Amino acid sequence: MKWNVASGWGSTYTDSPTSTNLRYTYLRTIRTRFCTAFFPQLPPNAILCASTLRGSSTCHGDSGGPLVTSDGSRLIGISSFVTGNCESRFPAGFTRITHVRDWINRMTGI
């Protein structure tokens, strides 16, 4: 089982202040069909969902933060949303880097 790492300064639980320390958690990406079952209104090729079943997730204030492979060699997602309660069993949503790579290349020139 491959785990990925999400990090940020967001809340540690719903309705708490943002963190003063950079925090991280291990998440596992889930198949697109499971993701679209939770979020049918979102374009499946643009969103990457990560399992929060270990009781740890991204939270409010983490948006824009990275989701990288466990060895840190690849950025695969950008934290986009959580479903209301950060401690819920719903997946966390990330913008899929492969979906926006061309736009990033055009905007940055790299």
Jmol script that loads the backbone (N, CA, C; Angstrom):
load data "model"
ATOM      1  N   MET A   1       0.838  -1.157   0.000  1.00  0.00           N
ATOM      2  CA  MET A   1       0.000   0.000   0.000  1.00  0.00           C
ATOM      3  C   MET A   1       0.898   1.240   0.000  1.00  0.00           C
ATOM      4  N   LYS A   2       0.654   2.144  -0.937  1.00  0.00           N
ATOM      5  CA  LYS A   2       1.455   3.354  -1.033  1.00  0.00           C
ATOM      6  C   LYS A   2       0.745   4.513  -0.353  1.00  0.00           C
ATOM      7  N   TRP A   3       1.483   5.198   0.485  1.00  0.00           N
ATOM      8  CA  TRP A   3       0.961   6.370   1.170  1.00  0.00           C
ATOM      9  C   TRP A   3       1.608   7.607   0.587  1.00  0.00           C
ATOM     10  N   ASN A   4       0.885   8.699   0.613  1.00  0.00           N
ATOM     11  CA  ASN A   4       1.385   9.992   0.164  1.00  0.00           C
ATOM     12  C   ASN A   4       1.367  10.925   1.368  1.00  0.00           C
ATOM     13  N   VAL A   5       2.046  12.045   1.250  1.00  0.00           N
ATOM     14  CA  VAL A   5       2.153  12.973   2.372  1.00  0.00           C
ATOM     15  C   VAL A   5       1.519  14.312   2.011  1.00  0.00           C
ATOM     16  N   ALA A   6       0.583  14.765   2.848  1.00  0.00           N
ATOM     17  CA  ALA A   6      -0.019  16.092   2.719  1.00  0.00           C
ATOM     18  C   ALA A   6       0.502  16.926   3.881  1.00  0.00           C
ATOM     19  N   SER A   7       0.789  18.192   3.611  1.00  0.00           N
ATOM     20  CA  SER A   7       1.280  19.050   4.687  1.00  0.00           C
ATOM     21  C   SER A   7       0.641  20.422   4.603  1.00  0.00           C
ATOM     22  N   GLY A   8       0.659  21.135   5.732  1.00  0.00           N
ATOM     23  CA  GLY A   8       0.103  22.476   5.766  1.00  0.00           C
ATOM     24  C   GLY A   8       0.031  23.029   7.170  1.00  0.00           C
ATOM     25  N   TRP A   9      -0.482  24.263   7.250  1.00  0.00           N
ATOM     26  CA  TRP A   9      -0.633  24.963   8.524  1.00  0.00           C
ATOM     27  C   TRP A   9      -2.096  25.058   8.920  1.00  0.00           C
ATOM     28  N   GLY A  10      -2.927  24.211   8.378  1.00  0.00           N
ATOM     29  CA  GLY A  10      -4.363  24.278   8.653  1.00  0.00           C
ATOM     30  C   GLY A  10      -4.710  23.837  10.060  1.00  0.00           C
ATOM     31  N   SER A  11      -5.998  23.907  10.350  1.00  0.00           N
ATOM     32  CA  SER A  11      -6.520  23.481  11.654  1.00  0.00           C
ATOM     33  C   SER A  11      -6.196  22.018  11.891  1.00  0.00           C
ATOM     34  N   THR A  12      -6.103  21.651  13.150  1.00  0.00           N
ATOM     35  CA  THR A  12      -5.867  20.245  13.469  1.00  0.00           C
ATOM     36  C   THR A  12      -7.177  19.496  13.651  1.00  0.00           C
ATOM     37  N   TYR A  13      -8.278  20.238  13.805  1.00  0.00           N
ATOM     38  CA  TYR A  13      -9.611  19.663  13.816  1.00  0.00           C
ATOM     39  C   TYR A  13     -10.603  20.786  13.521  1.00  0.00           C
ATOM     40  N   THR A  14     -11.809  20.443  13.197  1.00  0.00           N
ATOM     41  CA  THR A  14     -12.812  21.427  12.811  1.00  0.00           C
ATOM     42  C   THR A  14     -12.980  22.483  13.904  1.00  0.00           C
ATOM     43  N   ASP A  15     -13.070  23.740  13.495  1.00  0.00           N
ATOM     44  CA  ASP A  15     -13.295  24.884  14.382  1.00  0.00           C
ATOM     45  C   ASP A  15     -12.134  25.178  15.326  1.00  0.00           C
ATOM     46  N   SER A  16     -10.946  24.698  15.010  1.00  0.00           N
ATOM     47  CA  SER A  16      -9.780  25.067  15.810  1.00  0.00           C
ATOM     48  C   SER A  16      -8.967  26.105  15.036  1.00  0.00           C
ATOM     49  N   PRO A  17      -8.097  26.855  15.720  1.00  0.00           N
ATOM     50  CA  PRO A  17      -7.270  27.827  14.995  1.00  0.00           C
ATOM     51  C   PRO A  17      -6.253  27.100  14.117  1.00  0.00           C
ATOM     52  N   THR A  18      -5.726  27.817  13.147  1.00  0.00           N
ATOM     53  CA  THR A  18      -4.690  27.213  12.309  1.00  0.00           C
ATOM     54  C   THR A  18      -3.446  26.966  13.149  1.00  0.00           C
ATOM     55  N   SER A  19      -2.615  26.062  12.672  1.00  0.00           N
ATOM     56  CA  SER A  19      -1.419  25.655  13.399  1.00  0.00           C
ATOM     57  C   SER A  19      -0.295  26.676  13.230  1.00  0.00           C
ATOM     58  N   THR A  20       0.528  26.809  14.241  1.00  0.00           N
ATOM     59  CA  THR A  20       1.719  27.652  14.126  1.00  0.00           C
ATOM     60  C   THR A  20       2.910  26.837  13.649  1.00  0.00           C
ATOM     61  N   ASN A  21       2.724  25.526  13.571  1.00  0.00           N
ATOM     62  CA  ASN A  21       3.773  24.614  13.093  1.00  0.00           C
ATOM     63  C   ASN A  21       3.305  23.910  11.825  1.00  0.00           C
ATOM     64  N   LEU A  22       4.221  23.703  10.919  1.00  0.00           N
ATOM     65  CA  LEU A  22       3.902  22.907   9.732  1.00  0.00           C
ATOM     66  C   LEU A  22       3.626  21.484  10.177  1.00  0.00           C
ATOM     67  N   ARG A  23       2.483  20.958   9.764  1.00  0.00           N
ATOM     68  CA  ARG A  23       2.092  19.602  10.147  1.00  0.00           C
ATOM     69  C   ARG A  23       1.950  18.763   8.887  1.00  0.00           C
ATOM     70  N   TYR A  24       1.929  17.463   9.052  1.00  0.00           N
ATOM     71  CA  TYR A  24       1.771  16.571   7.903  1.00  0.00           C
ATOM     72  C   TYR A  24       0.989  15.337   8.319  1.00  0.00           C
ATOM     73  N   THR A  25       0.453  14.679   7.305  1.00  0.00           N
ATOM     74  CA  THR A  25      -0.241  13.424   7.531  1.00  0.00           C
ATOM     75  C   THR A  25      -0.048  12.534   6.315  1.00  0.00           C
ATOM     76  N   TYR A  26      -0.148  11.242   6.527  1.00  0.00           N
ATOM     77  CA  TYR A  26      -0.056  10.270   5.439  1.00  0.00           C
ATOM     78  C   TYR A  26      -1.465   9.945   4.960  1.00  0.00           C
ATOM     79  N   LEU A  27      -1.662  10.041   3.653  1.00  0.00           N
ATOM     80  CA  LEU A  27      -2.950   9.737   3.033  1.00  0.00           C
ATOM     81  C   LEU A  27      -2.733   8.779   1.867  1.00  0.00           C
ATOM     82  N   ARG A  28      -3.731   8.014   1.557  1.00  0.00           N
ATOM     83  CA  ARG A  28      -3.664   7.096   0.415  1.00  0.00           C
ATOM     84  C   ARG A  28      -4.671   7.552  -0.630  1.00  0.00           C
ATOM     85  N   THR A  29      -4.224   7.707  -1.864  1.00  0.00           N
ATOM     86  CA  THR A  29      -5.159   8.098  -2.915  1.00  0.00           C
ATOM     87  C   THR A  29      -6.133   6.954  -3.169  1.00  0.00           C
ATOM     88  N   ILE A  30      -7.332   7.325  -3.579  1.00  0.00           N
ATOM     89  CA  ILE A  30      -8.350   6.314  -3.860  1.00  0.00           C
ATOM     90  C   ILE A  30      -8.745   6.386  -5.328  1.00  0.00           C
ATOM     91  N   ARG A  31      -9.337   5.337  -5.806  1.00  0.00           N
ATOM     92  CA  ARG A  31      -9.729   5.253  -7.218  1.00  0.00           C
ATOM     93  C   ARG A  31     -10.746   6.336  -7.576  1.00  0.00           C
ATOM     94  N   THR A  32     -10.653   6.802  -8.806  1.00  0.00           N
ATOM     95  CA  THR A  32     -11.519   7.871  -9.299  1.00  0.00           C
ATOM     96  C   THR A  32     -12.995   7.514  -9.130  1.00  0.00           C
ATOM     97  N   ARG A  33     -13.373   6.282  -9.365  1.00  0.00           N
ATOM     98  CA  ARG A  33     -14.802   5.911  -9.271  1.00  0.00           C
ATOM     99  C   ARG A  33     -15.333   6.052  -7.842  1.00  0.00           C
ATOM    100  N   PHE A  34     -14.481   5.819  -6.835  1.00  0.00           N
ATOM    101  CA  PHE A  34     -14.914   6.017  -5.451  1.00  0.00           C
ATOM    102  C   PHE A  34     -15.011   7.504  -5.136  1.00  0.00           C
ATOM    103  N   CYS A  35     -14.102   8.264  -5.680  1.00  0.00           N
ATOM    104  CA  CYS A  35     -14.089   9.712  -5.484  1.00  0.00           C
ATOM    105  C   CYS A  35     -15.356  10.335  -6.085  1.00  0.00           C
ATOM    106  N   THR A  36     -15.694   9.955  -7.300  1.00  0.00           N
ATOM    107  CA  THR A  36     -16.874  10.527  -7.953  1.00  0.00           C
ATOM    108  C   THR A  36     -18.170  10.067  -7.289  1.00  0.00           C
ATOM    109  N   ALA A  37     -18.142   8.949  -6.569  1.00  0.00           N
ATOM    110  CA  ALA A  37     -19.321   8.531  -5.810  1.00  0.00           C
ATOM    111  C   ALA A  37     -19.601   9.530  -4.686  1.00  0.00           C
ATOM    112  N   PHE A  38     -18.550  10.093  -4.090  1.00  0.00           N
ATOM    113  CA  PHE A  38     -18.705  11.099  -3.041  1.00  0.00           C
ATOM    114  C   PHE A  38     -18.974  12.482  -3.625  1.00  0.00           C
ATOM    115  N   PHE A  39     -18.340  12.788  -4.762  1.00  0.00           N
ATOM    116  CA  PHE A  39     -18.401  14.116  -5.353  1.00  0.00           C
ATOM    117  C   PHE A  39     -18.771  14.044  -6.840  1.00  0.00           C
ATOM    118  N   PRO A  40     -20.010  13.651  -7.174  1.00  0.00           N
ATOM    119  CA  PRO A  40     -20.385  13.448  -8.575  1.00  0.00           C
ATOM    120  C   PRO A  40     -20.378  14.732  -9.403  1.00  0.00           C
ATOM    121  N   GLN A  41     -20.435  15.885  -8.766  1.00  0.00           N
ATOM    122  CA  GLN A  41     -20.477  17.153  -9.493  1.00  0.00           C
ATOM    123  C   GLN A  41     -19.093  17.614  -9.964  1.00  0.00           C
ATOM    124  N   LEU A  42     -18.027  16.974  -9.509  1.00  0.00           N
ATOM    125  CA  LEU A  42     -16.676  17.409  -9.850  1.00  0.00           C
ATOM    126  C   LEU A  42     -16.136  16.649 -11.052  1.00  0.00           C
ATOM    127  N   PRO A  43     -15.339  17.303 -11.896  1.00  0.00           N
ATOM    128  CA  PRO A  43     -14.760  16.611 -13.057  1.00  0.00           C
ATOM    129  C   PRO A  43     -13.728  15.580 -12.597  1.00  0.00           C
ATOM    130  N   PRO A  44     -13.933  14.303 -12.886  1.00  0.00           N
ATOM    131  CA  PRO A  44     -13.063  13.258 -12.349  1.00  0.00           C
ATOM    132  C   PRO A  44     -11.601  13.360 -12.779  1.00  0.00           C
ATOM    133  N   ASN A  45     -11.336  13.933 -13.937  1.00  0.00           N
ATOM    134  CA  ASN A  45      -9.940  14.024 -14.373  1.00  0.00           C
ATOM    135  C   ASN A  45      -9.199  15.176 -13.703  1.00  0.00           C
ATOM    136  N   ALA A  46      -9.920  16.059 -13.003  1.00  0.00           N
ATOM    137  CA  ALA A  46      -9.300  17.216 -12.363  1.00  0.00           C
ATOM    138  C   ALA A  46      -9.063  17.016 -10.866  1.00  0.00           C
ATOM    139  N   ILE A  47      -9.744  16.056 -10.273  1.00  0.00           N
ATOM    140  CA  ILE A  47      -9.703  15.877  -8.828  1.00  0.00           C
ATOM    141  C   ILE A  47      -9.065  14.538  -8.465  1.00  0.00           C
ATOM    142  N   LEU A  48      -8.255  14.580  -7.435  1.00  0.00           N
ATOM    143  CA  LEU A  48      -7.638  13.391  -6.861  1.00  0.00           C
ATOM    144  C   LEU A  48      -8.148  13.329  -5.427  1.00  0.00           C
ATOM    145  N   CYS A  49      -8.662  12.202  -5.011  1.00  0.00           N
ATOM    146  CA  CYS A  49      -9.165  12.072  -3.649  1.00  0.00           C
ATOM    147  C   CYS A  49      -8.230  11.194  -2.841  1.00  0.00           C
ATOM    148  N   ALA A  50      -8.140  11.527  -1.563  1.00  0.00           N
ATOM    149  CA  ALA A  50      -7.288  10.756  -0.662  1.00  0.00           C
ATOM    150  C   ALA A  50      -8.113  10.274   0.521  1.00  0.00           C
ATOM    151  N   SER A  51      -7.851   9.050   0.908  1.00  0.00           N
ATOM    152  CA  SER A  51      -8.553   8.409   2.008  1.00  0.00           C
ATOM    153  C   SER A  51      -8.152   9.034   3.331  1.00  0.00           C
ATOM    154  N   THR A  52      -9.138   9.231   4.188  1.00  0.00           N
ATOM    155  CA  THR A  52      -8.894   9.772   5.520  1.00  0.00           C
ATOM    156  C   THR A  52      -9.215   8.730   6.591  1.00  0.00           C
ATOM    157  N   LEU A  53      -9.195   7.470   6.229  1.00  0.00           N
ATOM    158  CA  LEU A  53      -9.640   6.425   7.147  1.00  0.00           C
ATOM    159  C   LEU A  53      -8.737   6.226   8.363  1.00  0.00           C
ATOM    160  N   ARG A  54      -7.560   6.804   8.366  1.00  0.00           N
ATOM    161  CA  ARG A  54      -6.681   6.683   9.532  1.00  0.00           C
ATOM    162  C   ARG A  54      -7.041   7.729  10.589  1.00  0.00           C
ATOM    163  N   GLY A  55      -8.086   8.505  10.347  1.00  0.00           N
ATOM    164  CA  GLY A  55      -8.498   9.518  11.297  1.00  0.00           C
ATOM    165  C   GLY A  55      -7.705  10.803  11.204  1.00  0.00           C
ATOM    166  N   SER A  56      -6.947  10.950  10.150  1.00  0.00           N
ATOM    167  CA  SER A  56      -6.124  12.139   9.953  1.00  0.00           C
ATOM    168  C   SER A  56      -6.356  12.638   8.538  1.00  0.00           C
ATOM    169  N   SER A  57      -6.460  13.950   8.382  1.00  0.00           N
ATOM    170  CA  SER A  57      -6.753  14.508   7.067  1.00  0.00           C
ATOM    171  C   SER A  57      -6.211  15.925   6.980  1.00  0.00           C
ATOM    172  N   THR A  58      -6.360  16.499   5.809  1.00  0.00           N
ATOM    173  CA  THR A  58      -6.154  17.928   5.679  1.00  0.00           C
ATOM    174  C   THR A  58      -7.360  18.603   6.312  1.00  0.00           C
ATOM    175  N   CYS A  59      -7.231  19.902   6.602  1.00  0.00           N
ATOM    176  CA  CYS A  59      -8.339  20.599   7.237  1.00  0.00           C
ATOM    177  C   CYS A  59      -8.367  22.039   6.739  1.00  0.00           C
ATOM    178  N   HIS A  60      -9.230  22.847   7.317  1.00  0.00           N
ATOM    179  CA  HIS A  60      -9.383  24.243   6.905  1.00  0.00           C
ATOM    180  C   HIS A  60      -8.061  24.982   7.109  1.00  0.00           C
ATOM    181  N   GLY A  61      -7.624  25.682   6.070  1.00  0.00           N
ATOM    182  CA  GLY A  61      -6.351  26.388   6.107  1.00  0.00           C
ATOM    183  C   GLY A  61      -5.236  25.657   5.386  1.00  0.00           C
ATOM    184  N   ASP A  62      -5.482  24.405   4.981  1.00  0.00           N
ATOM    185  CA  ASP A  62      -4.475  23.628   4.259  1.00  0.00           C
ATOM    186  C   ASP A  62      -4.561  23.805   2.750  1.00  0.00           C
ATOM    187  N   SER A  63      -5.599  24.470   2.261  1.00  0.00           N
ATOM    188  CA  SER A  63      -5.778  24.625   0.815  1.00  0.00           C
ATOM    189  C   SER A  63      -4.539  25.235   0.174  1.00  0.00           C
ATOM    190  N   GLY A  64      -4.168  24.683  -0.966  1.00  0.00           N
ATOM    191  CA  GLY A  64      -2.980  25.137  -1.676  1.00  0.00           C
ATOM    192  C   GLY A  64      -1.733  24.377  -1.294  1.00  0.00           C
ATOM    193  N   GLY A  65      -1.823  23.566  -0.257  1.00  0.00           N
ATOM    194  CA  GLY A  65      -0.671  22.788   0.197  1.00  0.00           C
ATOM    195  C   GLY A  65      -0.446  21.565  -0.676  1.00  0.00           C
ATOM    196  N   PRO A  66       0.736  20.973  -0.585  1.00  0.00           N
ATOM    197  CA  PRO A  66       1.101  19.862  -1.454  1.00  0.00           C
ATOM    198  C   PRO A  66       0.630  18.494  -0.975  1.00  0.00           C
ATOM    199  N   LEU A  67       0.422  17.611  -1.947  1.00  0.00           N
ATOM    200  CA  LEU A  67       0.296  16.173  -1.719  1.00  0.00           C
ATOM    201  C   LEU A  67       1.424  15.568  -2.530  1.00  0.00           C
ATOM    202  N   VAL A  68       2.403  14.993  -1.853  1.00  0.00           N
ATOM    203  CA  VAL A  68       3.582  14.439  -2.528  1.00  0.00           C
ATOM    204  C   VAL A  68       3.667  12.942  -2.281  1.00  0.00           C
ATOM    205  N   THR A  69       4.417  12.272  -3.150  1.00  0.00           N
ATOM    206  CA  THR A  69       4.662  10.846  -2.946  1.00  0.00           C
ATOM    207  C   THR A  69       5.442  10.673  -1.649  1.00  0.00           C
ATOM    208  N   SER A  70       5.340   9.510  -1.044  1.00  0.00           N
ATOM    209  CA  SER A  70       5.947   9.286   0.273  1.00  0.00           C
ATOM    210  C   SER A  70       7.448   9.514   0.289  1.00  0.00           C
ATOM    211  N   ASP A  71       8.110   9.345  -0.850  1.00  0.00           N
ATOM    212  CA  ASP A  71       9.554   9.606  -0.891  1.00  0.00           C
ATOM    213  C   ASP A  71       9.863  11.071  -1.219  1.00  0.00           C
ATOM    214  N   GLY A  72       8.811  11.876  -1.410  1.00  0.00           N
ATOM    215  CA  GLY A  72       8.989  13.299  -1.662  1.00  0.00           C
ATOM    216  C   GLY A  72       9.462  13.647  -3.059  1.00  0.00           C
ATOM    217  N   SER A  73       9.482  12.671  -3.951  1.00  0.00           N
ATOM    218  CA  SER A  73      10.056  12.914  -5.279  1.00  0.00           C
ATOM    219  C   SER A  73       9.086  13.539  -6.280  1.00  0.00           C
ATOM    220  N   ARG A  74       7.766  13.481  -5.989  1.00  0.00           N
ATOM    221  CA  ARG A  74       6.792  13.974  -6.963  1.00  0.00           C
ATOM    222  C   ARG A  74       5.627  14.667  -6.299  1.00  0.00           C
ATOM    223  N   LEU A  75       5.286  15.836  -6.803  1.00  0.00           N
ATOM    224  CA  LEU A  75       4.078  16.528  -6.391  1.00  0.00           C
ATOM    225  C   LEU A  75       2.936  15.945  -7.220  1.00  0.00           C
ATOM    226  N   ILE A  76       1.903  15.411  -6.557  1.00  0.00           N
ATOM    227  CA  ILE A  76       0.808  14.798  -7.306  1.00  0.00           C
ATOM    228  C   ILE A  76      -0.515  15.539  -7.133  1.00  0.00           C
ATOM    229  N   GLY A  77      -0.617  16.376  -6.099  1.00  0.00           N
ATOM    230  CA  GLY A  77      -1.867  17.088  -5.875  1.00  0.00           C
ATOM    231  C   GLY A  77      -1.666  18.363  -5.088  1.00  0.00           C
ATOM    232  N   ILE A  78      -2.673  19.240  -5.184  1.00  0.00           N
ATOM    233  CA  ILE A  78      -2.704  20.487  -4.428  1.00  0.00           C
ATOM    234  C   ILE A  78      -3.983  20.464  -3.601  1.00  0.00           C
ATOM    235  N   SER A  79      -3.840  20.611  -2.295  1.00  0.00           N
ATOM    236  CA  SER A  79      -4.991  20.539  -1.397  1.00  0.00           C
ATOM    237  C   SER A  79      -6.072  21.516  -1.847  1.00  0.00           C
ATOM    238  N   SER A  80      -7.278  20.991  -2.022  1.00  0.00           N
ATOM    239  CA  SER A  80      -8.360  21.794  -2.562  1.00  0.00           C
ATOM    240  C   SER A  80      -9.540  21.923  -1.603  1.00  0.00           C
ATOM    241  N   PHE A  81     -10.011  20.816  -1.037  1.00  0.00           N
ATOM    242  CA  PHE A  81     -11.178  20.896  -0.161  1.00  0.00           C
ATOM    243  C   PHE A  81     -11.263  19.710   0.784  1.00  0.00           C
ATOM    244  N   VAL A  82     -11.977  19.935   1.867  1.00  0.00           N
ATOM    245  CA  VAL A  82     -12.378  18.865   2.780  1.00  0.00           C
ATOM    246  C   VAL A  82     -13.891  18.946   2.866  1.00  0.00           C
ATOM    247  N   THR A  83     -14.495  17.891   3.298  1.00  0.00           N
ATOM    248  CA  THR A  83     -15.947  17.859   3.363  1.00  0.00           C
ATOM    249  C   THR A  83     -16.404  18.245   4.764  1.00  0.00           C
ATOM    250  N   GLY A  84     -16.719  19.522   4.929  1.00  0.00           N
ATOM    251  CA  GLY A  84     -17.260  20.027   6.190  1.00  0.00           C
ATOM    252  C   GLY A  84     -16.412  19.713   7.400  1.00  0.00           C
ATOM    253  N   ASN A  85     -16.681  18.614   8.020  1.00  0.00           N
ATOM    254  CA  ASN A  85     -16.016  18.196   9.231  1.00  0.00           C
ATOM    255  C   ASN A  85     -14.708  17.486   8.895  1.00  0.00           C
ATOM    256  N   CYS A  86     -13.602  18.047   9.293  1.00  0.00           N
ATOM    257  CA  CYS A  86     -12.289  17.500   8.929  1.00  0.00           C
ATOM    258  C   CYS A  86     -12.052  16.101   9.487  1.00  0.00           C
ATOM    259  N   GLU A  87     -12.754  15.744  10.529  1.00  0.00           N
ATOM    260  CA  GLU A  87     -12.572  14.423  11.122  1.00  0.00           C
ATOM    261  C   GLU A  87     -13.485  13.372  10.490  1.00  0.00           C
ATOM    262  N   SER A  88     -14.239  13.764   9.455  1.00  0.00           N
ATOM    263  CA  SER A  88     -15.182  12.834   8.835  1.00  0.00           C
ATOM    264  C   SER A  88     -14.443  11.735   8.076  1.00  0.00           C
ATOM    265  N   ARG A  89     -15.180  10.760   7.676  1.00  0.00           N
ATOM    266  CA  ARG A  89     -14.619   9.644   6.903  1.00  0.00           C
ATOM    267  C   ARG A  89     -14.682   9.905   5.401  1.00  0.00           C
ATOM    268  N   PHE A  90     -15.098  11.122   5.011  1.00  0.00           N
ATOM    269  CA  PHE A  90     -15.146  11.466   3.600  1.00  0.00           C
ATOM    270  C   PHE A  90     -13.733  11.738   3.095  1.00  0.00           C
ATOM    271  N   PRO A  91     -13.474  11.458   1.831  1.00  0.00           N
ATOM    272  CA  PRO A  91     -12.135  11.724   1.293  1.00  0.00           C
ATOM    273  C   PRO A  91     -11.838  13.221   1.219  1.00  0.00           C
ATOM    274  N   ALA A  92     -10.566  13.542   1.257  1.00  0.00           N
ATOM    275  CA  ALA A  92     -10.104  14.916   1.045  1.00  0.00           C
ATOM    276  C   ALA A  92      -9.860  15.083  -0.451  1.00  0.00           C
ATOM    277  N   GLY A  93     -10.132  16.280  -0.979  1.00  0.00           N
ATOM    278  CA  GLY A  93      -9.985  16.536  -2.413  1.00  0.00           C
ATOM    279  C   GLY A  93      -8.751  17.354  -2.737  1.00  0.00           C
ATOM    280  N   PHE A  94      -8.063  16.948  -3.779  1.00  0.00           N
ATOM    281  CA  PHE A  94      -6.860  17.620  -4.255  1.00  0.00           C
ATOM    282  C   PHE A  94      -6.985  17.872  -5.751  1.00  0.00           C
ATOM    283  N   THR A  95      -6.454  18.997  -6.205  1.00  0.00           N
ATOM    284  CA  THR A  95      -6.363  19.247  -7.641  1.00  0.00           C
ATOM    285  C   THR A  95      -5.282  18.322  -8.185  1.00  0.00           C
ATOM    286  N   ARG A  96      -5.628  17.582  -9.211  1.00  0.00           N
ATOM    287  CA  ARG A  96      -4.694  16.627  -9.814  1.00  0.00           C
ATOM    288  C   ARG A  96      -3.662  17.398 -10.644  1.00  0.00           C
ATOM    289  N   ILE A  97      -2.393  17.271 -10.290  1.00  0.00           N
ATOM    290  CA  ILE A  97      -1.318  18.006 -10.968  1.00  0.00           C
ATOM    291  C   ILE A  97      -1.284  17.702 -12.464  1.00  0.00           C
ATOM    292  N   THR A  98      -1.509  16.466 -12.847  1.00  0.00           N
ATOM    293  CA  THR A  98      -1.458  16.136 -14.277  1.00  0.00           C
ATOM    294  C   THR A  98      -2.516  16.899 -15.057  1.00  0.00           C
ATOM    295  N   HIS A  99      -3.607  17.285 -14.391  1.00  0.00           N
ATOM    296  CA  HIS A  99      -4.673  18.020 -15.061  1.00  0.00           C
ATOM    297  C   HIS A  99      -4.287  19.481 -15.320  1.00  0.00           C
ATOM    298  N   VAL A 100      -3.452  20.052 -14.475  1.00  0.00           N
ATOM    299  CA  VAL A 100      -3.096  21.473 -14.602  1.00  0.00           C
ATOM    300  C   VAL A 100      -1.637  21.699 -15.006  1.00  0.00           C
ATOM    301  N   ARG A 101      -0.928  20.628 -15.324  1.00  0.00           N
ATOM    302  CA  ARG A 101       0.496  20.733 -15.656  1.00  0.00           C
ATOM    303  C   ARG A 101       0.761  21.674 -16.831  1.00  0.00           C
ATOM    304  N   ASP A 102      -0.006  21.592 -17.904  1.00  0.00           N
ATOM    305  CA  ASP A 102       0.203  22.478 -19.050  1.00  0.00           C
ATOM    306  C   ASP A 102       0.006  23.946 -18.670  1.00  0.00           C
ATOM    307  N   TRP A 103      -1.012  24.219 -17.862  1.00  0.00           N
ATOM    308  CA  TRP A 103      -1.253  25.592 -17.409  1.00  0.00           C
ATOM    309  C   TRP A 103      -0.080  26.074 -16.551  1.00  0.00           C
ATOM    310  N   ILE A 104       0.415  25.225 -15.649  1.00  0.00           N
ATOM    311  CA  ILE A 104       1.571  25.592 -14.810  1.00  0.00           C
ATOM    312  C   ILE A 104       2.777  25.893 -15.705  1.00  0.00           C
ATOM    313  N   ASN A 105       3.003  25.066 -16.705  1.00  0.00           N
ATOM    314  CA  ASN A 105       4.129  25.283 -17.618  1.00  0.00           C
ATOM    315  C   ASN A 105       3.990  26.618 -18.353  1.00  0.00           C
ATOM    316  N   ARG A 106       2.770  26.927 -18.841  1.00  0.00           N
ATOM    317  CA  ARG A 106       2.558  28.189 -19.552  1.00  0.00           C
ATOM    318  C   ARG A 106       2.751  29.394 -18.621  1.00  0.00           C
ATOM    319  N   MET A 107       2.261  29.306 -17.408  1.00  0.00           N
ATOM    320  CA  MET A 107       2.326  30.442 -16.492  1.00  0.00           C
ATOM    321  C   MET A 107       3.725  30.669 -15.925  1.00  0.00           C
ATOM    322  N   THR A 108       4.484  29.597 -15.732  1.00  0.00           N
ATOM    323  CA  THR A 108       5.791  29.722 -15.099  1.00  0.00           C
ATOM    324  C   THR A 108       6.949  29.690 -16.090  1.00  0.00           C
ATOM    325  N   GLY A 109       6.684  29.158 -17.280  1.00  0.00           N
ATOM    326  CA  GLY A 109       7.756  29.014 -18.261  1.00  0.00           C
ATOM    327  C   GLY A 109       8.687  27.845 -17.976  1.00  0.00           C
ATOM    328  N   ILE A 110       8.320  26.983 -17.038  1.00  0.00           N
ATOM    329  CA  ILE A 110       9.159  25.805 -16.757  1.00  0.00           C
ATOM    330  C   ILE A 110       8.419  24.530 -17.029  1.00  0.00           C
TER     331      ILE A 110
END
end "model"
wireframe off; spacefill off
backbone 0.3
color backbone group
